[in-house]
């Protein structure tokens, strides 16, 4: 393996970790700014904000990073077939009138 490729991978990993830590810090700051004053709730520490992020991600979106597949309901429970059956292309009124006259 090439050393440049290894360094690039380590750099991307470090950037990902730094961005995740920054998002956690933003969540902590927003919580500590809003929740105590609005709801009279407690302030949280960094580790608690990290847990809150994990809990939210687990409850709302899971941990998959496979975006671009149309979301959770795409292709399940016959949604695509139903969508194709209900959402027919628009027909111009003159075409339907001609077909009724014949």
C-alpha positions as CSV (number, residue, x, y, z in Angstrom):
1,X,0.0,0.0,0.0
2,X,1.2,3.5,-0.8
3,X,2.2,5.7,2.2
4,X,0.3,8.7,0.7
5,X,-2.9,6.7,0.6
6,X,-2.5,5.7,4.2
7,X,-1.9,9.3,5.3
8,X,-4.9,10.4,3.3
9,X,-7.1,7.8,5.1
10,X,-5.7,8.9,8.5
11,X,-6.4,12.5,7.6
12,X,-10.0,11.7,6.6
13,X,-10.6,9.8,9.8
14,X,-9.2,12.6,11.9
15,X,-11.4,15.1,10.0
16,X,-14.4,13.0,10.6
17,X,-13.7,12.7,14.3
18,X,-13.1,16.4,14.5
19,X,-16.4,17.2,12.8
20,X,-18.3,14.8,15.0
21,X,-16.8,16.4,18.1
22,X,-17.7,19.8,16.7
23,X,-21.3,18.8,16.2
24,X,-21.4,17.3,19.7
25,X,-20.1,20.6,21.1
26,X,-22.7,22.6,19.1
27,X,-25.5,20.3,20.5
28,X,-24.1,20.8,24.1
29,X,-24.0,24.6,23.7
30,X,-27.5,24.8,22.2
31,X,-28.9,22.6,24.9
32,X,-27.2,24.6,27.7
33,X,-28.4,27.9,26.1
34,X,-32.0,27.0,25.5
35,X,-33.2,24.2,27.8
36,X,-32.3,25.8,31.2
37,X,-34.0,29.1,30.3
38,X,-37.0,27.7,28.4
39,X,-37.9,24.5,30.3
40,X,-36.0,25.1,33.5
41,X,-34.1,21.9,32.7
42,X,-30.5,20.9,33.6
43,X,-27.3,21.8,31.8
44,X,-25.5,18.9,30.2
45,X,-21.8,17.9,29.8
46,X,-20.0,17.0,26.6
47,X,-20.4,13.2,27.2
48,X,-24.2,13.7,27.8
49,X,-24.5,15.6,24.6
50,X,-22.6,12.8,22.8
51,X,-25.1,10.3,24.3
52,X,-28.0,12.5,23.2
53,X,-26.7,12.6,19.7
54,X,-26.4,8.8,19.6
55,X,-29.9,8.4,21.1
56,X,-31.4,10.8,18.6
57,X,-29.7,9.1,15.7
58,X,-30.9,5.7,16.9
59,X,-34.5,6.8,17.4
60,X,-34.8,8.9,14.3
61,X,-32.6,7.6,11.6
62,X,-30.6,4.5,12.5
63,X,-26.9,4.4,11.9
64,X,-26.7,3.7,8.2
65,X,-24.9,6.1,5.9
66,X,-26.3,4.7,2.7
67,X,-28.0,7.9,1.4
68,X,-29.5,8.4,-2.0
69,X,-31.7,5.3,-2.0
70,X,-35.0,7.2,-1.6
71,X,-35.5,6.9,2.1
72,X,-36.9,4.3,4.4
73,X,-40.2,3.6,2.6
74,X,-38.8,3.3,-0.9
75,X,-39.5,-0.2,-2.3
76,X,-41.2,-1.5,0.9
77,X,-44.8,-2.5,1.3
78,X,-45.6,-2.0,-2.4
79,X,-45.1,1.8,-2.2
80,X,-43.5,2.0,-5.6
81,X,-46.4,0.0,-7.2
82,X,-49.0,2.1,-5.5
83,X,-47.2,5.3,-6.5
84,X,-47.0,4.2,-10.1
85,X,-50.7,3.3,-10.1
86,X,-52.0,6.4,-8.6
87,X,-49.7,9.1,-10.1
88,X,-50.4,8.7,-13.8
89,X,-49.1,11.3,-16.2
90,X,-51.3,14.3,-16.8
91,X,-53.5,13.9,-19.8
92,X,-54.5,16.9,-21.9
93,X,-58.3,17.5,-21.9
94,X,-58.3,17.7,-25.7
95,X,-57.0,14.1,-25.9
96,X,-59.7,12.8,-23.6
97,X,-62.4,14.7,-25.4
98,X,-61.3,13.2,-28.7
99,X,-61.3,9.7,-27.3
100,X,-64.8,10.3,-25.9
101,X,-66.1,11.6,-29.3
102,X,-65.0,8.5,-31.2
